[in-house]
Every structure is written in structure tokens, then in C-alpha cells.
Amino acid sequence: MESLQNIIEGCNRNDRISQEKLYRLLYPGLFSLCRKYFVCEQDIVTVVNNGMLNIFRNLGMYDVKKGDIFPWAYAIVKHAALTYLRNKLNAKEKEHLNMDDCMDLPSPCNPIVSLASKDIYLYLSVLPAMTRTVCIMFYLDGFLVREIAAHFQISEGTVKWHLSEGRSILKKAMKKKDAY
């Protein structure tokens, strides 16, 4: 396998084969990251591609000697995901899912007994886009309320409302699923 340094040098020369190798190397982890924020696979792929474009544009700033490329790429794609979500929300294209439709999906196990990662994402998918993102940033990524508020340029009270709303919706969804 070609060394990462050779791939990065090729990318800096705009070598398409090196760019493809780097893309294929980073894609699985970056797809998983974007899956936290988006339900629609088209949105996920769009954000990964936007993030990879930013990675290729800024690859000259990455220093191989400072460590693994994945955390650096992860941060760039995470920023791209949050920017895409903010732009989508600002354009009034909010994603609304009908909770009843989502809860009718068959589940191979009781999510209350054992919450596997796929169950967590199933439950998170019932939340409106902004509420889902705030909950993920707070509970899964460890951001503080004030950091989330600053990032989205909203009040801390609004962030707290989204967290409360998310807990309320998830509690109802879990109770409803448990009834079946």
C-alpha cells in the first residue's frame, strides 16, 4: 500500500488517482460522522463530498509529521456538516418526519433493553433536524450549551428548549415502541 505521505503529495499535485485513494481511505469514517446529523443519504453524501473538497483545497496546510490525517479531516467535515445544516435551516427547508411513520419500522430487538448504535440513530431520526443536531452536539459530541448557541447564533434558552423537546419526543417514542 502506498504511504499516506505519497498520497498527500499526489493530492497536492492535483493527481486524481491520489485524490481518489485519499477519498476512499477517509470515506467510511466521514460517512459515519455525517450520519449523526442527517437521515437522508443524499444529504450525507453531499456533506462528505463538500468536506472532501475542503480537505483537498486545504491539504497544503496539513503536516504529516503532526499525526494522523483522520482527526484533521473529521474536524473539516464536521464543520461542513454543521454549515450545510445551518444553510438548509436558513433556507426554510426544515426536515419534518412524522413520528408515527418512523415508529412503525420493524426493529429486530427492543431498543429499551439494549440500545445499539443503529437504535440510537433510529430514535434520533424522529427528531426535527435542528433538535436532532442540538441533541447530538450536546449528548454525543460533548459541546456545551453556550458553544452550541454561539455556533448557530441562537440563544442558550433556545438550545435548552431543543434539548428538552428532544428528550420529550424520544421519551414518547421509546414508550410507544415498548408498547408493541
C-alpha positions in Angstrom: 0.0 0.0 0.0 1.2 3.5 -0.9 2.2 5.6 2.1 -0.1 8.4 3.3 2.7 10.9 2.7 2.9 9.9 -1.0 -0.9 10.1 -1.4 -0.9 13.6 0.2 1.9 14.7 -2.1 0.0 13.4 -5.1 -3.1 15.2 -3.9 -1.2 18.5 -3.6 -0.1 18.0 -7.2 -3.8 17.6 -8.2 -3.2 13.9 -9.1 -6.7 12.4 -9.5 -5.6 8.9 -8.6 -4.1 10.1 -5.3 -7.2 12.1 -4.6 -9.3 9.0 -5.1 -7.1 7.0 -2.8 -7.4 9.6 0.0 -11.2 9.8 -0.6 -11.6 6.0 -0.3 -9.4 6.0 2.8 -11.4 8.6 4.6 -14.9 8.0 3.3 -16.2 5.3 5.8 -15.4 7.3 8.9 -16.6 10.6 7.4 -19.9 8.9 6.3 -20.4 7.7 9.8 -19.8 11.2 11.2 -22.4 12.7 8.8 -24.9 10.0 9.6 -25.1 11.6 13.1 -26.5 14.8 11.6 -28.6 13.7 8.6 -31.1 11.0 7.9 -31.2 11.3 4.1 -28.3 9.5 2.4 -28.2 12.2 -0.3 -27.5 14.8 2.4 -24.8 12.6 3.9 -23.0 12.1 0.6 -23.4 15.8 -0.3 -21.8 16.8 3.0 -19.0 14.2 2.7 -18.2 15.5 -0.8 -18.3 19.1 0.3 -16.0 18.3 3.2 -13.6 16.4 0.9 -13.5 19.3 -1.4 -12.5 21.5 1.5 -9.9 18.9 2.5 -8.3 18.9 -0.9 -8.3 22.7 -1.0 -6.6 22.9 2.4 -4.4 19.9 2.2 -1.3 22.1 1.9 -1.8 23.2 5.5 -1.8 19.6 6.8 1.5 18.5 8.3 2.1 14.7 8.1 4.5 15.0 11.0 1.8 16.2 13.4 -0.1 13.0 13.3 -2.9 11.1 11.7 -4.9 12.9 9.0 -8.3 11.5 10.1 -8.9 13.8 13.1 -8.0 16.8 10.9 -10.3 15.6 8.1 -13.0 14.8 10.7 -13.0 18.4 12.0 -13.3 19.8 8.5 -16.2 17.5 7.5 -17.9 18.1 10.9 -17.7 21.9 10.2 -19.1 21.3 6.6 -22.0 19.2 8.1 -22.9 22.0 10.5 -22.6 24.7 7.8 -24.8 22.6 5.4 -27.4 22.1 8.2 -27.4 25.8 9.1 -27.8 26.8 5.4 -30.6 24.3 4.9 -32.4 25.6 8.0 -31.9 29.2 7.0 -33.4 28.4 3.6 -36.5 27.2 5.4 -36.0 23.6 4.1 -36.5 22.0 7.5 -36.9 18.3 7.5 -40.0 17.1 9.3 -40.6 13.5 9.9 -43.9 12.0 11.1 -43.0 10.2 14.3 -45.8 7.7 13.8 -44.4 6.7 10.4 -40.9 6.2 11.8 -42.0 4.2 14.8 -43.8 1.7 12.6 -40.5 0.5 11.3 -39.7 -3.1 12.4 -36.9 -3.4 14.9 -35.1 -6.6 15.5 -34.8 -6.0 19.2 -36.3 -4.0 22.0 -34.4 -0.7 21.9 -35.1 0.0 25.6 -33.4 -3.3 26.6 -30.3 -2.8 24.5 -29.7 0.4 22.7 -27.3 -0.4 19.9 -25.9 2.4 17.8 -28.4 1.7 15.0 -31.2 2.0 17.5 -29.9 5.3 18.7 -29.9 6.6 15.1 -33.4 5.3 14.5 -34.6 7.2 17.5 -32.7 10.3 16.6 -34.2 10.2 13.1 -37.7 11.0 14.6 -36.5 14.4 15.8 -36.8 17.6 13.7 -33.4 18.4 12.1 -32.3 21.3 14.4 -33.4 19.5 17.5 -31.6 16.3 16.4 -28.4 18.3 15.7 -28.5 20.1 19.0 -29.1 16.8 20.9 -26.2 15.1 19.0 -23.8 18.0 19.7 -24.7 18.1 23.4 -25.1 14.4 24.3 -22.9 12.6 21.8 -20.2 15.2 20.9 -20.0 16.9 24.3 -20.5 20.5 23.3 -21.6 22.9 26.0 -24.9 24.8 25.7 -23.2 28.1 25.2 -20.9 26.6 22.5 -24.0 25.3 20.6 -25.7 28.6 20.9 -22.7 30.5 19.6 -22.3 28.1 16.7 -25.9 28.5 15.5 -26.2 32.1 16.6 -29.2 31.4 18.8 -29.9 32.0 22.5 -28.9 29.5 25.2 -32.6 29.3 26.1 -33.4 28.1 22.6 -30.7 25.4 22.8 -32.1 24.3 26.2 -35.6 24.2 24.6 -34.3 21.9 21.8 -32.7 19.6 24.4 -35.9 19.5 26.4 -38.0 19.0 23.2 -35.7 16.2 22.1 -35.9 14.4 25.4 -39.7 14.7 25.4 -40.1 13.3 21.8 -37.6 10.5 22.5 -39.3 9.5 25.7 -42.7 9.2 23.9 -41.1 7.3 21.0 -39.5 4.8 23.4 -42.7 4.3 25.4 -44.7 3.8 22.2 -42.2 1.3 20.8 -42.2 -0.6 24.1 -45.9 -0.9 24.0 -45.6 -3.1 20.9 
